[in-house]
Amino acid sequence: MRILFIPVFCLLLLALAHPAGAQIKRQALDSLDGLKLHQVAAEPVTFKGRKAIRVTEAAGAQAAEDRLVIWTGADFQDGVIEVDVAGQPGAGAAEAARGFLGVAFRVAPDASRFECIYLRPTNGRADDQVRRNHSVQYVSAPDFPWPRLRKEFPEKYESYVDLVPGEWTKVKIEVRGVKARLYVHGAAQPALLVNDLKLGETKGGLALWIGPGTLGHFADLRVSP
């Protein structure tokens, strides 16, 4: 009995640690398969030794917030989103460009509504402390863009984290109910806390996000419960 008990006990532990349906969903981002482009242009590339997709804004892109690479078929409400990103201002970008890029979640089918957490890579090591304080940002489209959040809730929805433009950066976002947590560089503590997601406990798609003037690279998108 003792010989049989140990393997069975180990199997029970594995079952508890990895319950049915708890598989990680992965999008390698080495091609455009399974992706839908919304106001962006994208192509598969090798960037700093890694297969990735390069994303820039499409010619004639209109709105400031809804530049998206949508993961088709993804249905997201709560869970953990992980992706590696590298962002920098593109050639000819305006002076205000910061290399904005991040993740949009709970995206409406027509992309008109979504939650988003993103980075401003050029702010991470700026000589201006105020700019450093604006290194990461939460927004909610369409009603809560960053200017409104910064004006009405100063410092609440943005924070500092060390960033280097054009360098690979690990990003993890945990979403539970109306709360979201941003972790950067594999840190144990979050760089940004959001306790009142503006769309409430909604459900929707998942997308990579860039802002105006950005040259962005994304690799290895993963989602787990």
C-alpha positions as CSV (number, residue, x, y, z in Angstrom):
1,M,0.0,0.0,0.0
2,R,2.8,2.4,0.8
3,I,4.3,2.0,-2.6
4,L,1.0,2.9,-4.3
5,F,0.2,5.7,-1.9
6,I,3.1,8.0,-2.8
7,P,2.4,8.2,-6.5
8,V,-1.3,8.7,-5.9
9,F,-0.6,11.4,-3.3
10,C,1.7,13.2,-5.8
11,L,-1.0,13.0,-8.5
12,L,-3.5,14.5,-6.1
13,L,-1.2,17.4,-5.4
14,L,-0.7,18.0,-9.1
15,A,-4.4,18.0,-9.6
16,L,-4.9,20.6,-6.9
17,A,-2.1,22.8,-8.2
18,H,-3.3,22.6,-11.8
19,P,-7.1,22.2,-11.9
20,A,-8.9,21.3,-15.0
21,G,-9.2,24.3,-17.4
22,A,-6.3,26.1,-15.8
23,Q,-4.1,25.8,-18.9
24,I,-2.0,28.8,-20.0
25,K,-3.0,30.2,-23.3
26,R,-0.1,31.4,-25.4
27,Q,0.3,33.5,-28.6
28,A,3.9,33.3,-29.7
29,L,3.6,36.6,-31.7
30,D,6.0,35.3,-34.3
31,S,3.4,35.8,-37.0
32,L,0.1,37.7,-37.5
33,D,-2.0,34.5,-37.3
34,G,-4.9,34.9,-34.9
35,L,-4.4,38.7,-34.8
36,K,-6.7,41.5,-36.0
37,L,-5.2,44.9,-36.7
38,H,-7.2,48.0,-35.6
39,Q,-5.6,51.3,-36.7
40,V,-2.1,49.8,-36.6
41,A,0.3,48.2,-39.0
42,A,2.2,45.1,-37.9
43,E,4.7,42.6,-39.2
44,P,6.7,39.6,-37.9
45,V,10.4,40.5,-37.2
46,T,13.4,39.4,-35.2
47,F,14.2,42.1,-32.7
48,K,17.2,41.8,-30.4
49,G,17.4,38.1,-30.9
50,R,13.8,37.3,-30.4
51,K,10.9,36.6,-32.7
52,A,8.3,39.2,-32.3
53,I,5.8,41.5,-34.1
54,R,6.6,45.1,-34.8
55,V,3.6,47.5,-34.4
56,T,3.3,51.0,-35.6
57,E,0.2,53.2,-36.0
58,A,-1.5,53.0,-39.4
59,A,-1.5,55.9,-41.8
60,G,-4.5,58.0,-41.0
61,A,-5.1,56.6,-37.5
62,Q,-7.7,58.8,-35.8
63,A,-8.4,58.3,-32.1
64,A,-5.7,58.6,-29.5
65,E,-6.5,55.5,-27.5
66,D,-7.7,52.7,-29.9
67,R,-4.6,51.5,-31.7
68,L,-4.9,47.8,-31.1
69,V,-3.6,44.4,-32.2
70,I,-6.6,42.2,-31.1
71,W,-6.1,38.5,-30.2
72,T,-9.0,37.0,-32.1
73,G,-11.0,34.4,-30.2
74,A,-9.7,35.6,-26.8
75,D,-12.4,35.9,-24.2
76,F,-11.1,37.6,-21.1
77,Q,-12.6,38.7,-17.8
78,D,-10.3,37.7,-14.9
79,G,-6.8,36.3,-15.0
80,V,-3.1,37.0,-15.5
81,I,-1.8,38.5,-18.7
82,E,2.0,38.3,-19.4
83,V,3.9,39.7,-22.4
84,D,7.4,41.0,-23.2
85,V,7.5,44.5,-24.8
86,A,10.0,46.9,-26.1
87,G,8.8,50.4,-27.0
88,Q,10.4,53.6,-28.3
89,P,9.4,56.7,-30.3
90,G,9.3,56.0,-34.0
91,A,11.1,57.9,-36.7
92,G,9.6,61.3,-37.1
93,A,7.5,61.0,-34.0
94,A,6.3,64.2,-32.2
95,E,8.4,65.5,-29.3
96,A,5.7,64.4,-26.9
97,A,6.0,60.7,-28.0
98,R,7.2,58.4,-25.2
99,G,7.1,55.0,-26.9
100,F,3.7,54.3,-25.4
101,L,2.8,50.6,-25.4
102,G,0.9,48.1,-23.2
103,V,-2.1,45.8,-23.0
104,A,-5.8,46.4,-23.5
105,F,-8.2,44.0,-21.9
106,R,-12.0,43.5,-21.7
107,V,-12.1,44.9,-25.2
108,A,-15.6,45.5,-26.7
109,P,-16.3,43.7,-30.0
110,D,-16.1,47.0,-31.9
111,A,-13.0,48.1,-29.9
112,S,-15.0,51.2,-28.7
113,R,-14.5,50.3,-25.0
114,F,-11.6,48.7,-23.1
115,E,-9.4,48.9,-20.1
116,C,-5.7,49.5,-20.7
117,I,-2.4,49.6,-18.8
118,Y,0.6,50.9,-20.6
119,L,4.2,52.1,-20.3
120,R,6.0,55.3,-21.2
121,P,9.5,53.9,-21.8
122,T,11.3,57.3,-22.3
123,N,10.0,58.5,-18.9
124,G,11.7,55.8,-16.9
125,R,15.1,57.4,-16.7
126,A,14.2,61.0,-17.5
127,D,16.1,63.8,-15.7
128,D,12.7,65.3,-14.8
129,Q,11.2,63.7,-11.6
130,V,7.6,64.5,-12.7
131,R,8.1,62.6,-15.9
132,R,9.5,59.7,-14.0
133,N,6.4,59.6,-11.9
134,H,4.4,59.1,-15.2
135,S,6.2,56.0,-16.3
136,V,3.2,53.7,-16.2
137,Q,-0.5,54.6,-16.8
138,Y,-4.0,53.1,-16.5
139,V,-6.8,54.4,-18.8
140,S,-10.3,53.3,-19.7
141,A,-11.7,54.0,-23.2
142,P,-13.6,56.0,-24.2
143,D,-14.5,58.0,-21.1
144,F,-11.3,58.1,-19.0
145,P,-8.3,59.0,-21.1
146,W,-5.1,60.0,-19.3
147,P,-5.7,63.8,-19.4
148,R,-9.0,63.4,-17.5
149,L,-7.6,60.9,-15.0
150,R,-4.5,63.1,-14.3
151,K,-6.7,66.2,-13.9
152,E,-9.4,64.7,-11.7
153,F,-7.4,62.1,-9.8
154,P,-3.7,63.3,-9.7
155,E,-1.2,60.5,-9.1
156,K,-3.8,57.8,-8.6
157,Y,-3.6,56.0,-12.0
158,E,0.1,56.4,-12.9
159,S,3.4,55.6,-11.2
160,Y,7.1,55.2,-11.6
161,V,9.1,52.1,-12.7
162,D,12.5,51.9,-14.2
163,L,12.3,51.6,-18.0
164,V,14.7,51.8,-20.9
165,P,13.4,52.6,-24.4
166,G,13.8,49.9,-27.0
167,E,14.8,47.2,-24.4
168,W,12.8,44.1,-23.7
169,T,10.6,44.5,-20.6
170,K,8.6,41.8,-18.9
171,V,5.0,42.9,-18.1
172,K,2.4,41.1,-16.0
173,I,-1.1,42.3,-15.3
174,E,-3.4,40.6,-12.8
175,V,-7.1,41.4,-13.2
176,R,-9.7,40.3,-10.6
177,G,-13.2,41.9,-10.6
178,V,-12.7,45.7,-10.6
179,K,-9.0,45.5,-9.5
180,A,-5.9,45.3,-11.6
181,R,-2.2,45.0,-10.7
182,L,0.8,45.8,-12.9
183,Y,4.1,44.0,-12.3
184,V,7.2,44.9,-14.3
185,H,10.6,43.2,-14.6
186,G,9.4,40.1,-12.7
187,A,9.1,42.2,-9.5
188,A,7.2,40.6,-6.5
189,Q,5.4,43.9,-5.8
190,P,3.2,45.8,-8.2
191,A,4.3,49.0,-9.8
192,L,0.7,50.2,-10.2
193,L,-2.5,49.4,-8.3
194,V,-6.0,50.0,-9.8
195,N,-8.8,49.3,-7.4
196,D,-11.7,50.7,-9.5
197,L,-11.6,49.6,-13.1
198,K,-14.0,52.1,-14.8
199,L,-15.9,49.6,-16.9
200,G,-16.7,47.5,-13.9
201,E,-16.8,43.7,-13.9
202,T,-17.1,43.3,-17.7
203,K,-15.8,40.7,-20.1
204,G,-14.3,41.1,-23.6
205,G,-11.3,40.7,-25.8
206,L,-7.6,41.0,-25.3
207,A,-5.2,43.2,-27.3
208,L,-1.8,44.7,-27.6
209,W,-1.9,48.5,-27.5
210,I,0.3,51.3,-28.7
211,G,0.0,55.1,-28.6
212,P,0.8,57.8,-31.1
213,G,4.3,57.9,-32.6
214,T,5.3,54.5,-31.2
215,L,7.6,51.9,-32.6
216,G,6.6,48.8,-30.5
217,H,7.7,45.2,-30.3
218,F,5.8,42.4,-28.6
219,A,6.7,38.8,-27.9
220,D,5.3,35.8,-26.1
221,L,1.8,36.7,-25.0
222,R,0.4,34.4,-22.3
223,V,-2.8,34.3,-20.4
224,S,-3.6,32.2,-17.3
225,P,-6.5,32.0,-14.9
